[in-house]
């Protein structure tokens, strides 16, 4: 895990098209903004866990894919 310190208004860039910006810091909360292409799914951790619970091998974006195998 990469750990970084950021101040309000500073950003982190992930592979160019994904930008995470610290919008506001107040008491024990940090408000962040995530700018990512529309084809990239972004979830809060607890939501992603609920989506993937009981589905081993599930990856981000996998819920948009069909579970059917393509015809041979």
mmCIF file as Biopython writes it, N, C-alpha, C and O atoms, coordinates in Angstrom:
data_model
#
loop_
_atom_site.group_PDB
_atom_site.id
_atom_site.type_symbol
_atom_site.label_atom_id
_atom_site.label_alt_id
_atom_site.label_comp_id
_atom_site.label_asym_id
_atom_site.label_entity_id
_atom_site.label_seq_id
_atom_site.pdbx_PDB_ins_code
_atom_site.Cartn_x
_atom_site.Cartn_y
_atom_site.Cartn_z
_atom_site.occupancy
_atom_site.B_iso_or_equiv
_atom_site.auth_seq_id
_atom_site.auth_asym_id
_atom_site.pdbx_PDB_model_num
ATOM 1   N N  . UNK A ? 1  ? 0.851   -1.179  0.000   1.0 0.0 1  A 1 
ATOM 2   C CA . UNK A ? 1  ? 0.000   0.000   0.000   1.0 0.0 1  A 1 
ATOM 3   C C  . UNK A ? 1  ? 0.896   1.242   0.000   1.0 0.0 1  A 1 
ATOM 4   O O  . UNK A ? 1  ? 1.823   1.350   0.803   1.0 0.0 1  A 1 
ATOM 5   N N  . UNK A ? 2  ? 0.616   2.143   -0.879  1.0 0.0 2  A 1 
ATOM 6   C CA . UNK A ? 2  ? 1.314   3.419   -0.933  1.0 0.0 2  A 1 
ATOM 7   C C  . UNK A ? 2  ? 0.607   4.390   -0.006  1.0 0.0 2  A 1 
ATOM 8   O O  . UNK A ? 2  ? -0.609  4.557   -0.099  1.0 0.0 2  A 1 
ATOM 9   N N  . UNK A ? 3  ? 1.351   5.034   0.890   1.0 0.0 3  A 1 
ATOM 10  C CA . UNK A ? 3  ? 0.756   6.015   1.801   1.0 0.0 3  A 1 
ATOM 11  C C  . UNK A ? 3  ? 1.339   7.387   1.475   1.0 0.0 3  A 1 
ATOM 12  O O  . UNK A ? 3  ? 2.557   7.558   1.423   1.0 0.0 3  A 1 
ATOM 13  N N  . UNK A ? 4  ? 0.466   8.352   1.259   1.0 0.0 4  A 1 
ATOM 14  C CA . UNK A ? 4  ? 0.882   9.700   0.900   1.0 0.0 4  A 1 
ATOM 15  C C  . UNK A ? 4  ? 0.231   10.713  1.815   1.0 0.0 4  A 1 
ATOM 16  O O  . UNK A ? 4  ? -0.860  10.476  2.333   1.0 0.0 4  A 1 
ATOM 17  N N  . UNK A ? 5  ? 0.890   11.837  2.018   1.0 0.0 5  A 1 
ATOM 18  C CA . UNK A ? 5  ? 0.282   12.967  2.714   1.0 0.0 5  A 1 
ATOM 19  C C  . UNK A ? 5  ? -0.108  13.989  1.669   1.0 0.0 5  A 1 
ATOM 20  O O  . UNK A ? 5  ? 0.680   14.291  0.773   1.0 0.0 5  A 1 
ATOM 21  N N  . UNK A ? 6  ? -1.304  14.522  1.769   1.0 0.0 6  A 1 
ATOM 22  C CA . UNK A ? 6  ? -1.794  15.537  0.844   1.0 0.0 6  A 1 
ATOM 23  C C  . UNK A ? 6  ? -2.469  16.631  1.652   1.0 0.0 6  A 1 
ATOM 24  O O  . UNK A ? 6  ? -3.022  16.376  2.722   1.0 0.0 6  A 1 
ATOM 25  N N  . UNK A ? 7  ? -2.420  17.839  1.139   1.0 0.0 7  A 1 
ATOM 26  C CA . UNK A ? 7  ? -3.120  18.968  1.747   1.0 0.0 7  A 1 
ATOM 27  C C  . UNK A ? 7  ? -4.356  19.275  0.920   1.0 0.0 7  A 1 
ATOM 28  O O  . UNK A ? 7  ? -4.502  18.784  -0.200  1.0 0.0 7  A 1 
ATOM 29  N N  . UNK A ? 8  ? -5.240  20.085  1.472   1.0 0.0 8  A 1 
ATOM 30  C CA . UNK A ? 8  ? -6.431  20.499  0.729   1.0 0.0 8  A 1 
ATOM 31  C C  . UNK A ? 8  ? -6.034  21.064  -0.621  1.0 0.0 8  A 1 
ATOM 32  O O  . UNK A ? 8  ? -5.121  21.884  -0.716  1.0 0.0 8  A 1 
ATOM 33  N N  . UNK A ? 9  ? -6.719  20.623  -1.661  1.0 0.0 9  A 1 
ATOM 34  C CA . UNK A ? 9  ? -6.448  21.103  -3.014  1.0 0.0 9  A 1 
ATOM 35  C C  . UNK A ? 9  ? -5.383  20.309  -3.749  1.0 0.0 9  A 1 
ATOM 36  O O  . UNK A ? 9  ? -5.239  20.467  -4.961  1.0 0.0 9  A 1 
ATOM 37  N N  . UNK A ? 10 ? -4.627  19.456  -3.056  1.0 0.0 10 A 1 
ATOM 38  C CA . UNK A ? 10 ? -3.601  18.650  -3.716  1.0 0.0 10 A 1 
ATOM 39  C C  . UNK A ? 10 ? -4.218  17.359  -4.257  1.0 0.0 10 A 1 
ATOM 40  O O  . UNK A ? 10 ? -5.249  16.895  -3.769  1.0 0.0 10 A 1 
ATOM 41  N N  . UNK A ? 11 ? -3.573  16.799  -5.261  1.0 0.0 11 A 1 
ATOM 42  C CA . UNK A ? 11 ? -4.128  15.628  -5.957  1.0 0.0 11 A 1 
ATOM 43  C C  . UNK A ? 11 ? -3.155  14.477  -6.007  1.0 0.0 11 A 1 
ATOM 44  O O  . UNK A ? 11 ? -1.966  14.618  -5.720  1.0 0.0 11 A 1 
ATOM 45  N N  . UNK A ? 12 ? -3.695  13.329  -6.381  1.0 0.0 12 A 1 
ATOM 46  C CA . UNK A ? 12 ? -2.929  12.118  -6.678  1.0 0.0 12 A 1 
ATOM 47  C C  . UNK A ? 12 ? -3.404  11.660  -8.055  1.0 0.0 12 A 1 
ATOM 48  O O  . UNK A ? 12 ? -4.608  11.613  -8.310  1.0 0.0 12 A 1 
ATOM 49  N N  . UNK A ? 13 ? -2.474  11.322  -8.940  1.0 0.0 13 A 1 
ATOM 50  C CA . UNK A ? 13 ? -2.824  10.877  -10.287 1.0 0.0 13 A 1 
ATOM 51  C C  . UNK A ? 13 ? -2.495  9.395   -10.410 1.0 0.0 13 A 1 
ATOM 52  O O  . UNK A ? 13 ? -1.396  8.962   -10.065 1.0 0.0 13 A 1 
ATOM 53  N N  . UNK A ? 14 ? -3.469  8.616   -10.909 1.0 0.0 14 A 1 
ATOM 54  C CA . UNK A ? 14 ? -3.276  7.177   -11.098 1.0 0.0 14 A 1 
ATOM 55  C C  . UNK A ? 14 ? -3.381  6.875   -12.594 1.0 0.0 14 A 1 
ATOM 56  O O  . UNK A ? 14 ? -4.449  7.026   -13.187 1.0 0.0 14 A 1 
ATOM 57  N N  . UNK A ? 15 ? -2.298  6.457   -13.185 1.0 0.0 15 A 1 
ATOM 58  C CA . UNK A ? 15 ? -2.212  6.128   -14.611 1.0 0.0 15 A 1 
ATOM 59  C C  . UNK A ? 15 ? -2.835  7.197   -15.506 1.0 0.0 15 A 1 
ATOM 60  O O  . UNK A ? 15 ? -3.497  6.865   -16.490 1.0 0.0 15 A 1 
ATOM 61  N N  . UNK A ? 16 ? -2.640  8.443   -15.188 1.0 0.0 16 A 1 
ATOM 62  C CA . UNK A ? 16 ? -3.091  9.531   -16.053 1.0 0.0 16 A 1 
ATOM 63  C C  . UNK A ? 16 ? -4.556  9.887   -15.976 1.0 0.0 16 A 1 
ATOM 64  O O  . UNK A ? 16 ? -4.877  11.004  -15.570 1.0 0.0 16 A 1 
ATOM 65  N N  . UNK A ? 17 ? -5.482  8.981   -16.353 1.0 0.0 17 A 1 
ATOM 66  C CA . UNK A ? 17 ? -6.874  9.419   -16.422 1.0 0.0 17 A 1 
ATOM 67  C C  . UNK A ? 17 ? -7.611  9.438   -15.088 1.0 0.0 17 A 1 
ATOM 68  O O  . UNK A ? 17 ? -8.735  9.937   -15.033 1.0 0.0 17 A 1 
ATOM 69  N N  . UNK A ? 18 ? -7.024  8.913   -14.004 1.0 0.0 18 A 1 
ATOM 70  C CA . UNK A ? 18 ? -7.702  8.888   -12.718 1.0 0.0 18 A 1 
ATOM 71  C C  . UNK A ? 18 ? -7.017  9.879   -11.789 1.0 0.0 18 A 1 
ATOM 72  O O  . UNK A ? 18 ? -5.823  9.761   -11.514 1.0 0.0 18 A 1 
ATOM 73  N N  . UNK A ? 19 ? -7.782  10.861  -11.306 1.0 0.0 19 A 1 
ATOM 74  C CA . UNK A ? 19 ? -7.235  11.888  -10.430 1.0 0.0 19 A 1 
ATOM 75  C C  . UNK A ? 19 ? -8.061  11.941  -9.154  1.0 0.0 19 A 1 
ATOM 76  O O  . UNK A ? 19 ? -9.282  12.091  -9.196  1.0 0.0 19 A 1 
ATOM 77  N N  . UNK A ? 20 ? -7.378  11.816  -8.016  1.0 0.0 20 A 1 
ATOM 78  C CA . UNK A ? 20 ? -8.019  11.902  -6.708  1.0 0.0 20 A 1 
ATOM 79  C C  . UNK A ? 20 ? -7.554  13.206  -6.080  1.0 0.0 20 A 1 
ATOM 80  O O  . UNK A ? 20 ? -6.352  13.445  -5.958  1.0 0.0 20 A 1 
ATOM 81  N N  . UNK A ? 21 ? -8.509  14.057  -5.678  1.0 0.0 21 A 1 
ATOM 82  C CA . UNK A ? 21 ? -8.183  15.363  -5.120  1.0 0.0 21 A 1 
ATOM 83  C C  . UNK A ? 21 ? -8.763  15.494  -3.718  1.0 0.0 21 A 1 
ATOM 84  O O  . UNK A ? 21 ? -9.919  15.144  -3.482  1.0 0.0 21 A 1 
ATOM 85  N N  . UNK A ? 22 ? -7.956  16.002  -2.786  1.0 0.0 22 A 1 
ATOM 86  C CA . UNK A ? 22 ? -8.437  16.298  -1.437  1.0 0.0 22 A 1 
ATOM 87  C C  . UNK A ? 22 ? -9.212  17.607  -1.536  1.0 0.0 22 A 1 
ATOM 88  O O  . UNK A ? 22 ? -8.636  18.654  -1.834  1.0 0.0 22 A 1 
ATOM 89  N N  . UNK A ? 23 ? -10.526 17.546  -1.286  1.0 0.0 23 A 1 
ATOM 90  C CA . UNK A ? 23 ? -11.367 18.730  -1.410  1.0 0.0 23 A 1 
ATOM 91  C C  . UNK A ? 23 ? -11.455 19.513  -0.105  1.0 0.0 23 A 1 
ATOM 92  O O  . UNK A ? 23 ? -11.393 20.743  -0.105  1.0 0.0 23 A 1 
ATOM 93  N N  . UNK A ? 24 ? -11.598 18.794  1.006   1.0 0.0 24 A 1 
ATOM 94  C CA . UNK A ? 24 ? -11.755 19.463  2.289   1.0 0.0 24 A 1 
ATOM 95  C C  . UNK A ? 24 ? -11.311 18.546  3.413   1.0 0.0 24 A 1 
ATOM 96  O O  . UNK A ? 24 ? -11.543 17.338  3.368   1.0 0.0 24 A 1 
ATOM 97  N N  . UNK A ? 25 ? -10.675 19.121  4.416   1.0 0.0 25 A 1 
ATOM 98  C CA . UNK A ? 25 ? -10.284 18.382  5.614   1.0 0.0 25 A 1 
ATOM 99  C C  . UNK A ? 25 ? -10.970 19.066  6.784   1.0 0.0 25 A 1 
ATOM 100 O O  . UNK A ? 25 ? -10.789 20.262  7.013   1.0 0.0 25 A 1 
ATOM 101 N N  . UNK A ? 26 ? -11.764 18.292  7.525   1.0 0.0 26 A 1 
ATOM 102 C CA . UNK A ? 26 ? -12.479 18.850  8.672   1.0 0.0 26 A 1 
ATOM 103 C C  . UNK A ? 26 ? -12.493 17.813  9.789   1.0 0.0 26 A 1 
ATOM 104 O O  . UNK A ? 26 ? -13.003 16.707  9.604   1.0 0.0 26 A 1 
ATOM 105 N N  . UNK A ? 27 ? -11.938 18.163  10.944  1.0 0.0 27 A 1 
ATOM 106 C CA . UNK A ? 27 ? -11.881 17.276  12.115  1.0 0.0 27 A 1 
ATOM 107 C C  . UNK A ? 27 ? -11.348 15.905  11.717  1.0 0.0 27 A 1 
ATOM 108 O O  . UNK A ? 27 ? -10.174 15.778  11.367  1.0 0.0 27 A 1 
ATOM 109 N N  . UNK A ? 28 ? -12.192 14.877  11.765  1.0 0.0 28 A 1 
ATOM 110 C CA . UNK A ? 28 ? -11.750 13.515  11.472  1.0 0.0 28 A 1 
ATOM 111 C C  . UNK A ? 28 ? -12.270 13.017  10.131  1.0 0.0 28 A 1 
ATOM 112 O O  . UNK A ? 28 ? -12.367 11.809  9.916   1.0 0.0 28 A 1 
ATOM 113 N N  . UNK A ? 29 ? -12.606 13.930  9.230   1.0 0.0 29 A 1 
ATOM 114 C CA . UNK A ? 29 ? -13.109 13.544  7.911   1.0 0.0 29 A 1 
ATOM 115 C C  . UNK A ? 29 ? -12.311 14.228  6.817   1.0 0.0 29 A 1 
ATOM 116 O O  . UNK A ? 29 ? -11.917 15.388  6.938   1.0 0.0 29 A 1 
ATOM 117 N N  . UNK A ? 30 ? -12.088 13.490  5.764   1.0 0.0 30 A 1 
ATOM 118 C CA . UNK A ? 30 ? -11.443 14.041  4.574   1.0 0.0 30 A 1 
ATOM 119 C C  . UNK A ? 30 ? -12.422 13.861  3.434   1.0 0.0 30 A 1 
ATOM 120 O O  . UNK A ? 30 ? -12.894 12.751  3.187   1.0 0.0 30 A 1 
ATOM 121 N N  . UNK A ? 31 ? -12.734 14.945  2.736   1.0 0.0 31 A 1 
ATOM 122 C CA . UNK A ? 31 ? -13.615 14.866  1.573   1.0 0.0 31 A 1 
ATOM 123 C C  . UNK A ? 31 ? -12.724 14.817  0.344   1.0 0.0 31 A 1 
ATOM 124 O O  . UNK A ? 31 ? -11.870 15.681  0.144   1.0 0.0 31 A 1 
ATOM 125 N N  . UNK A ? 32 ? -12.939 13.777  -0.489  1.0 0.0 32 A 1 
ATOM 126 C CA . UNK A ? 32 ? -12.116 13.625  -1.694  1.0 0.0 32 A 1 
ATOM 127 C C  . UNK A ? 32 ? -13.002 13.650  -2.930  1.0 0.0 32 A 1 
ATOM 128 O O  . UNK A ? 32 ? -14.189 13.327  -2.871  1.0 0.0 32 A 1 
ATOM 129 N N  . UNK A ? 33 ? -12.409 14.034  -4.037  1.0 0.0 33 A 1 
ATOM 130 C CA . UNK A ? 33 ? -13.074 13.982  -5.333  1.0 0.0 33 A 1 
ATOM 131 C C  . UNK A ? 33 ? -12.300 13.028  -6.224  1.0 0.0 33 A 1 
ATOM 132 O O  . UNK A ? 33 ? -11.069 13.015  -6.205  1.0 0.0 33 A 1 
ATOM 133 N N  . UNK A ? 34 ? -13.012 12.237  -6.997  1.0 0.0 34 A 1 
ATOM 134 C CA . UNK A ? 34 ? -12.376 11.273  -7.894  1.0 0.0 34 A 1 
ATOM 135 C C  . UNK A ? 34 ? -12.827 11.570  -9.310  1.0 0.0 34 A 1 
ATOM 136 O O  . UNK A ? 34 ? -14.020 11.531  -9.611  1.0 0.0 34 A 1 
ATOM 137 N N  . UNK A ? 35 ? -11.886 11.864  -10.169 1.0 0.0 35 A 1 
ATOM 138 C CA . UNK A ? 35 ? -12.169 12.131  -11.577 1.0 0.0 35 A 1 
ATOM 139 C C  . UNK A ? 35 ? -11.620 10.945  -12.365 1.0 0.0 35 A 1 
ATOM 140 O O  . UNK A ? 35 ? -10.408 10.742  -12.443 1.0 0.0 35 A 1 
ATOM 141 N N  . UNK A ? 36 ? -12.532 10.167  -12.948 1.0 0.0 36 A 1 
ATOM 142 C CA . UNK A ? 36 ? -12.134 8.970   -13.696 1.0 0.0 36 A 1 
ATOM 143 C C  . UNK A ? 36 ? -13.005 8.850   -14.944 1.0 0.0 36 A 1 
ATOM 144 O O  . UNK A ? 36 ? -14.129 9.352   -14.963 1.0 0.0 36 A 1 
ATOM 145 N N  . UNK A ? 37 ? -12.499 8.191   -15.986 1.0 0.0 37 A 1 
ATOM 146 C CA . UNK A ? 37 ? -13.319 7.971   -17.178 1.0 0.0 37 A 1 
ATOM 147 C C  . UNK A ? 37 ? -14.595 7.200   -16.826 1.0 0.0 37 A 1 
ATOM 148 O O  . UNK A ? 37 ? -14.610 6.418   -15.875 1.0 0.0 37 A 1 
ATOM 149 N N  . UNK A ? 38 ? -15.649 7.421   -17.586 1.0 0.0 38 A 1 
ATOM 150 C CA . UNK A ? 38 ? -16.947 6.794   -17.301 1.0 0.0 38 A 1 
ATOM 151 C C  . UNK A ? 38 ? -16.906 5.270   -17.334 1.0 0.0 38 A 1 
ATOM 152 O O  . UNK A ? 38 ? -17.721 4.628   -16.671 1.0 0.0 38 A 1 
ATOM 153 N N  . UNK A ? 39 ? -15.987 4.675   -18.080 1.0 0.0 39 A 1 
ATOM 154 C CA . UNK A ? 39 ? -15.932 3.216   -18.158 1.0 0.0 39 A 1 
ATOM 155 C C  . UNK A ? 39 ? -15.263 2.580   -16.934 1.0 0.0 39 A 1 
ATOM 156 O O  . UNK A ? 39 ? -15.243 1.355   -16.814 1.0 0.0 39 A 1 
ATOM 157 N N  . UNK A ? 40 ? -14.719 3.389   -16.031 1.0 0.0 40 A 1 
ATOM 158 C CA . UNK A ? 40 ? -14.091 2.869   -14.819 1.0 0.0 40 A 1 
ATOM 159 C C  . UNK A ? 40 ? -15.069 3.013   -13.661 1.0 0.0 40 A 1 
ATOM 160 O O  . UNK A ? 40 ? -15.505 4.119   -13.339 1.0 0.0 40 A 1 
ATOM 161 N N  . UNK A ? 41 ? -15.413 1.879   -13.032 1.0 0.0 41 A 1 
ATOM 162 C CA . UNK A ? 41 ? -16.326 1.882   -11.894 1.0 0.0 41 A 1 
ATOM 163 C C  . UNK A ? 41 ? -15.573 2.322   -10.639 1.0 0.0 41 A 1 
ATOM 164 O O  . UNK A ? 41 ? -14.456 1.871   -10.386 1.0 0.0 41 A 1 
ATOM 165 N N  . UNK A ? 42 ? -16.195 3.207   -9.856  1.0 0.0 42 A 1 
ATOM 166 C CA . UNK A ? 42 ? -15.612 3.680   -8.602  1.0 0.0 42 A 1 
ATOM 167 C C  . UNK A ? 42 ? -16.644 3.435   -7.504  1.0 0.0 42 A 1 
ATOM 168 O O  . UNK A ? 42 ? -17.782 3.893   -7.601  1.0 0.0 42 A 1 
ATOM 169 N N  . UNK A ? 43 ? -16.243 2.711   -6.460  1.0 0.0 43 A 1 
ATOM 170 C CA . UNK A ? 43 ? -17.148 2.369   -5.364  1.0 0.0 43 A 1 
ATOM 171 C C  . UNK A ? 43 ? -16.506 2.701   -4.023  1.0 0.0 43 A 1 
ATOM 172 O O  . UNK A ? 43 ? -15.281 2.724   -3.904  1.0 0.0 43 A 1 
ATOM 173 N N  . UNK A ? 44 ? -17.338 2.960   -3.010  1.0 0.0 44 A 1 
ATOM 174 C CA . UNK A ? 44 ? -16.859 2.964   -1.626  1.0 0.0 44 A 1 
ATOM 175 C C  . UNK A ? 44 ? -16.575 1.511   -1.288  1.0 0.0 44 A 1 
ATOM 176 O O  . UNK A ? 44 ? -17.230 0.612   -1.814  1.0 0.0 44 A 1 
ATOM 177 N N  . UNK A ? 45 ? -15.607 1.273   -0.419  1.0 0.0 45 A 1 
ATOM 178 C CA . UNK A ? 45 ? -15.191 -0.089  -0.081  1.0 0.0 45 A 1 
ATOM 179 C C  . UNK A ? 45 ? -16.330 -0.978  0.373   1.0 0.0 45 A 1 
ATOM 180 O O  . UNK A ? 45 ? -16.425 -2.124  -0.066  1.0 0.0 45 A 1 
ATOM 181 N N  . UNK A ? 46 ? -17.208 -0.472  1.251   1.0 0.0 46 A 1 
ATOM 182 C CA . UNK A ? 46 ? -18.289 -1.304  1.776   1.0 0.0 46 A 1 
ATOM 183 C C  . UNK A ? 46 ? -19.312 -1.662  0.703   1.0 0.0 46 A 1 
ATOM 184 O O  . UNK A ? 46 ? -19.923 -2.728  0.765   1.0 0.0 46 A 1 
ATOM 185 N N  . UNK A ? 47 ? -19.504 -0.792  -0.272  1.0 0.0 47 A 1 
ATOM 186 C CA . UNK A ? 47 ? -20.421 -1.087  -1.377  1.0 0.0 47 A 1 
ATOM 187 C C  . UNK A ? 47 ? -19.816 -2.158  -2.286  1.0 0.0 47 A 1 
ATOM 188 O O  . UNK A ? 47 ? -20.507 -3.086  -2.707  1.0 0.0 47 A 1 
ATOM 189 N N  . UNK A ? 48 ? -18.530 -2.025  -2.584  1.0 0.0 48 A 1 
ATOM 190 C CA . UNK A ? 48 ? -17.866 -3.015  -3.425  1.0 0.0 48 A 1 
ATOM 191 C C  . UNK A ? 48 ? -17.898 -4.391  -2.764  1.0 0.0 48 A 1 
ATOM 192 O O  . UNK A ? 48 ? -18.130 -5.397  -3.435  1.0 0.0 48 A 1 
ATOM 193 N N  . UNK A ? 49 ? -17.666 -4.438  -1.444  1.0 0.0 49 A 1 
ATOM 194 C CA . UNK A ? 49 ? -17.726 -5.709  -0.723  1.0 0.0 49 A 1 
ATOM 195 C C  . UNK A ? 49 ? -19.117 -6.319  -0.821  1.0 0.0 49 A 1 
ATOM 196 O O  . UNK A ? 49 ? -19.244 -7.530  -1.004  1.0 0.0 49 A 1 
ATOM 197 N N  . UNK A ? 50 ? -20.159 -5.508  -0.704  1.0 0.0 50 A 1 
ATOM 198 C CA . UNK A ? 50 ? -21.529 -6.015  -0.801  1.0 0.0 50 A 1 
ATOM 199 C C  . UNK A ? 50 ? -21.811 -6.568  -2.199  1.0 0.0 50 A 1 
ATOM 200 O O  . UNK A ? 50 ? -22.478 -7.594  -2.335  1.0 0.0 50 A 1 
ATOM 201 N N  . UNK A ? 51 ? -21.312 -5.904  -3.223  1.0 0.0 51 A 1 
ATOM 202 C CA . UNK A ? 51 ? -21.519 -6.343  -4.609  1.0 0.0 51 A 1 
ATOM 203 C C  . UNK A ? 51 ? -20.819 -7.674  -4.852  1.0 0.0 51 A 1 
ATOM 204 O O  . UNK A ? 51 ? -21.372 -8.561  -5.503  1.0 0.0 51 A 1 
ATOM 205 N N  . UNK A ? 52 ? -19.610 -7.813  -4.334  1.0 0.0 52 A 1 
ATOM 206 C CA . UNK A ? 52 ? -18.797 -8.990  -4.642  1.0 0.0 52 A 1 
ATOM 207 C C  . UNK A ? 52 ? -18.919 -10.108 -3.619  1.0 0.0 52 A 1 
ATOM 208 O O  . UNK A ? 52 ? -18.361 -11.184 -3.831  1.0 0.0 52 A 1 
ATOM 209 N N  . UNK A ? 53 ? -19.622 -9.891  -2.529  1.0 0.0 53 A 1 
ATOM 210 C CA . UNK A ? 53 ? -19.726 -10.906 -1.467  1.0 0.0 53 A 1 
ATOM 211 C C  . UNK A ? 53 ? -20.285 -12.218 -2.034  1.0 0.0 53 A 1 
ATOM 212 O O  . UNK A ? 53 ? -21.315 -12.246 -2.707  1.0 0.0 53 A 1 
ATOM 213 N N  . UNK A ? 54 ? -19.568 -13.286 -1.737  1.0 0.0 54 A 1 
ATOM 214 C CA . UNK A ? 54 ? -20.006 -14.592 -2.196  1.0 0.0 54 A 1 
ATOM 215 C C  . UNK A ? 54 ? -19.725 -14.871 -3.657  1.0 0.0 54 A 1 
ATOM 216 O O  . UNK A ? 54 ? -20.188 -15.877 -4.193  1.0 0.0 54 A 1 
ATOM 217 N N  . UNK A ? 55 ? -18.973 -13.999 -4.312  1.0 0.0 55 A 1 
ATOM 218 C CA . UNK A ? 55 ? -18.656 -14.196 -5.729  1.0 0.0 55 A 1 
ATOM 219 C C  . UNK A ? 55 ? -17.144 -14.180 -5.899  1.0 0.0 55 A 1 
ATOM 220 O O  . UNK A ? 55 ? -16.587 -13.149 -6.276  1.0 0.0 55 A 1 
ATOM 221 N N  . UNK A ? 56 ? -16.460 -15.296 -5.630  1.0 0.0 56 A 1 
ATOM 222 C CA . UNK A ? 56 ? -14.996 -15.337 -5.708  1.0 0.0 56 A 1 
ATOM 223 C C  . UNK A ? 56 ? -14.478 -14.947 -7.092  1.0 0.0 56 A 1 
ATOM 224 O O  . UNK A ? 56 ? -15.079 -15.276 -8.115  1.0 0.0 56 A 1 
ATOM 225 N N  . UNK A ? 57 ? -13.360 -14.245 -7.097  1.0 0.0 57 A 1 
ATOM 226 C CA . UNK A ? 57 ? -12.737 -13.861 -8.353  1.0 0.0 57 A 1 
ATOM 227 C C  . UNK A ? 57 ? -13.370 -12.647 -9.005  1.0 0.0 57 A 1 
ATOM 228 O O  . UNK A ? 57 ? -12.959 -12.251 -10.096 1.0 0.0 57 A 1 
ATOM 229 N N  . UNK A ? 58 ? -14.351 -12.053 -8.369  1.0 0.0 58 A 1 
ATOM 230 C CA . UNK A ? 58 ? -15.033 -10.880 -8.937  1.0 0.0 58 A 1 
ATOM 231 C C  . UNK A ? 58 ? -14.091 -9.685  -8.909  1.0 0.0 58 A 1 
ATOM 232 O O  . UNK A ? 58 ? -13.392 -9.475  -7.918  1.0 0.0 58 A 1 
ATOM 233 N N  . UNK A ? 59 ? -14.063 -8.905  -9.972  1.0 0.0 59 A 1 
ATOM 234 C CA . UNK A ? 59 ? -13.204 -7.732  -10.062 1.0 0.0 59 A 1 
ATOM 235 C C  . UNK A ? 59 ? -14.044 -6.498  -10.328 1.0 0.0 59 A 1 
ATOM 236 O O  . UNK A ? 59 ? -15.206 -6.598  -10.722 1.0 0.0 59 A 1 
ATOM 237 N N  . UNK A ? 60 ? -13.448 -5.329  -10.109 1.0 0.0 60 A 1 
ATOM 238 C CA . UNK A ? 60 ? -14.129 -4.077  -10.438 1.0 0.0 60 A 1 
ATOM 239 C C  . UNK A ? 60 ? -14.572 -4.110  -11.885 1.0 0.0 60 A 1 
ATOM 240 O O  . UNK A ? 60 ? -13.813 -4.521  -12.762 1.0 0.0 60 A 1 
ATOM 241 N N  . UNK A ? 61 ? -15.783 -3.686  -12.137 1.0 0.0 61 A 1 
ATOM 242 C CA . UNK A ? 61 ? -16.310 -3.661  -13.490 1.0 0.0 61 A 1 
ATOM 243 C C  . UNK A ? 61 ? -16.929 -4.968  -13.914 1.0 0.0 61 A 1 
ATOM 244 O O  . UNK A ? 61 ? -17.609 -5.022  -14.939 1.0 0.0 61 A 1 
ATOM 245 N N  . UNK A ? 62 ? -16.713 -6.024  -13.156 1.0 0.0 62 A 1 
ATOM 246 C CA . UNK A ? 62 ? -17.208 -7.344  -13.548 1.0 0.0 62 A 1 
ATOM 247 C C  . UNK A ? 62 ? -18.732 -7.421  -13.510 1.0 0.0 62 A 1 
ATOM 248 O O  . UNK A ? 62 ? -19.326 -8.228  -14.226 1.0 0.0 62 A 1 
ATOM 249 N N  . UNK A ? 63 ? -19.376 -6.584  -12.676 1.0 0.0 63 A 1 
ATOM 250 C CA . UNK A ? 63 ? -20.841 -6.653  -12.598 1.0 0.0 63 A 1 
ATOM 251 C C  . UNK A ? 63 ? -21.499 -6.161  -13.876 1.0 0.0 63 A 1 
ATOM 252 O O  . UNK A ? 63 ? -22.691 -6.387  -14.083 1.0 0.0 63 A 1 
ATOM 253 N N  . UNK A ? 64 ? -20.746 -5.496  -14.731 1.0 0.0 64 A 1 
ATOM 254 C CA . UNK A ? 64 ? -21.279 -5.037  -16.001 1.0 0.0 64 A 1 
ATOM 255 C C  . UNK A ? 64 ? -21.129 -6.093  -17.088 1.0 0.0 64 A 1 
ATOM 256 O O  . UNK A ? 64 ? -21.721 -5.975  -18.161 1.0 0.0 64 A 1 
ATOM 257 N N  . UNK A ? 65 ? -20.350 -7.109  -16.815 1.0 0.0 65 A 1 
ATOM 258 C CA . UNK A ? 65 ? -20.102 -8.145  -17.814 1.0 0.0 65 A 1 
ATOM 259 C C  . UNK A ? 65 ? -21.142 -9.253  -17.668 1.0 0.0 65 A 1 
ATOM 260 O O  . UNK A ? 65 ? -21.637 -9.516  -16.572 1.0 0.0 65 A 1 
ATOM 261 N N  . UNK A ? 66 ? -21.456 -9.878  -18.755 1.0 0.0 66 A 1 
ATOM 262 C CA . UNK A ? 66 ? -22.398 -10.987 -18.729 1.0 0.0 66 A 1 
ATOM 263 C C  . UNK A ? 66 ? -21.724 -12.218 -18.153 1.0 0.0 66 A 1 
ATOM 264 O O  . UNK A ? 66 ? -20.542 -12.461 -18.396 1.0 0.0 66 A 1 
ATOM 265 N N  . UNK A ? 67 ? -22.498 -13.012 -17.369 1.0 0.0 67 A 1 
ATOM 266 C CA . UNK A ? 67 ? -21.974 -14.251 -16.816 1.0 0.0 67 A 1 
ATOM 267 C C  . UNK A ? 67 ? -22.035 -15.386 -17.835 1.0 0.0 67 A 1 
ATOM 268 O O  . UNK A ? 67 ? -21.511 -16.473 -17.590 1.0 0.0 67 A 1 
ATOM 269 N N  . UNK A ? 68 ? -22.662 -15.136 -18.957 1.0 0.0 68 A 1 
ATOM 270 C CA . UNK A ? 68 ? -22.775 -16.169 -19.990 1.0 0.0 68 A 1 
ATOM 271 C C  . UNK A ? 68 ? -21.475 -16.272 -20.769 1.0 0.0 68 A 1 
ATOM 272 O O  . UNK A ? 68 ? -20.780 -15.282 -20.998 1.0 0.0 68 A 1 
ATOM 273 N N  . UNK A ? 69 ? -21.166 -17.505 -21.169 1.0 0.0 69 A 1 
ATOM 274 C CA . UNK A ? 69 ? -19.987 -17.726 -21.992 1.0 0.0 69 A 1 
ATOM 275 C C  . UNK A ? 69 ? -20.336 -17.409 -23.432 1.0 0.0 69 A 1 
ATOM 276 O O  . UNK A ? 69 ? -21.458 -17.664 -23.869 1.0 0.0 69 A 1 
ATOM 277 N N  . UNK A ? 70 ? -19.378 -16.849 -24.183 1.0 0.0 70 A 1 
ATOM 278 C CA . UNK A ? 70 ? -19.654 -16.566 -25.600 1.0 0.0 70 A 1 
ATOM 279 C C  . UNK A ? 70 ? -19.852 -17.877 -26.357 1.0 0.0 70 A 1 
ATOM 280 O O  . UNK A ? 70 ? -19.259 -18.892 -25.991 1.0 0.0 70 A 1 
ATOM 281 N N  . UNK A ? 71 ? -20.675 -17.872 -27.405 1.0 0.0 71 A 1 
ATOM 282 C CA . UNK A ? 71 ? -20.902 -19.099 -28.180 1.0 0.0 71 A 1 
ATOM 283 C C  . UNK A ? 71 ? -19.615 -19.583 -28.823 1.0 0.0 71 A 1 
ATOM 284 O O  . UNK A ? 71 ? -18.783 -18.783 -29.251 1.0 0.0 71 A 1 
ATOM 285 N N  . UNK A ? 72 ? -19.455 -20.910 -28.889 1.0 0.0 72 A 1 
ATOM 286 C CA . UNK A ? 72 ? -18.232 -21.509 -29.483 1.0 0.0 72 A 1 
ATOM 287 C C  . UNK A ? 72 ? -18.405 -21.731 -30.949 1.0 0.0 72 A 1 
ATOM 288 O O  . UNK A ? 72 ? -17.490 -22.222 -31.611 1.0 0.0 72 A 1 
#
